[in-house]
Amino acid sequence: MSSMTSAEKYFFEDIFGMKSGYVIDFSNSSFSIFFRTTLKINIDDQKYLINGTSKANRMRAFLELESDALVGKALKE
């Protein structure tokens, strides 16, 4: 579980433009490919759908559920 604070999560939501349900300019396909190739994660897995199916909701679940190391790598990439 990530130790990101609420303020940090809101900061990244703003940077990535997640208010609209999108994450940067990723398509559904490119979002999935990014996580699969960069982090060896299936971001479409049921565990990331706890907040809903949009890219932003899956990203929120990822930020909530994964380790600091994995979250840091994703944000860095």
C-alpha positions in Angstrom: 0.0 0.0 0.0 1.4 3.4 -1.0 2.0 6.0 1.7 1.1 8.9 -0.5 -0.8 11.6 1.3 -4.1 13.0 0.0 -2.3 16.2 -0.9 0.2 14.3 -3.0 -2.5 12.3 -4.7 -4.4 15.5 -5.6 -1.1 17.0 -6.9 -0.6 14.1 -9.3 -4.3 14.1 -10.3 -3.9 17.7 -11.3 -0.7 17.1 -13.2 -2.1 14.1 -15.1 -5.5 15.9 -15.8 -7.5 13.1 -14.1 -10.6 15.1 -13.2 -12.1 14.2 -16.5 -11.5 10.5 -16.2 -8.4 10.5 -18.5 -4.8 10.2 -17.6 -2.6 12.6 -19.6 -3.3 11.6 -23.3 -3.3 7.9 -22.9 -5.9 5.9 -24.8 -7.2 2.8 -23.1 -4.9 0.7 -25.1 -1.7 2.8 -24.5 -2.6 3.0 -20.8 -2.7 -0.8 -20.6 0.5 -1.1 -22.6 2.4 1.3 -20.4 1.6 -0.6 -17.3 2.2 -4.0 -18.9 5.6 -3.1 -20.4 6.9 -0.7 -17.8 5.7 -2.3 -14.6 4.7 -5.8 -15.6 1.2 -5.0 -14.3 -2.2 -5.7 -15.8 -3.9 -2.4 -14.9 -7.2 -3.8 -16.3 -7.2 -6.5 -13.5 -10.3 -6.5 -11.3 -8.3 -5.2 -8.3 -7.8 -1.9 -10.0 -11.5 -1.5 -10.8 -12.5 -0.8 -7.2 -13.2 2.9 -8.0 -14.6 2.4 -11.5 -13.3 1.5 -15.0 -12.0 4.9 -16.2 -8.3 5.3 -16.6 -8.3 7.9 -13.8 -10.1 5.5 -11.5 -7.8 2.7 -12.2 -4.8 5.0 -11.6 -6.3 6.1 -8.3 -6.6 2.4 -7.3 -3.1 1.7 -8.4 -1.8 4.7 -6.3 -3.8 3.4 -3.3 -2.9 -0.3 -3.5 0.6 -0.6 -4.7 3.9 -0.2 -2.9 5.8 3.1 -2.7 8.5 1.6 -4.9 6.1 0.6 -7.7 4.1 3.9 -7.5 7.3 5.8 -7.6 8.5 4.0 -10.7 5.2 4.6 -12.5 5.2 8.3 -11.6 8.9 8.6 -12.7 8.2 6.9 -16.0 
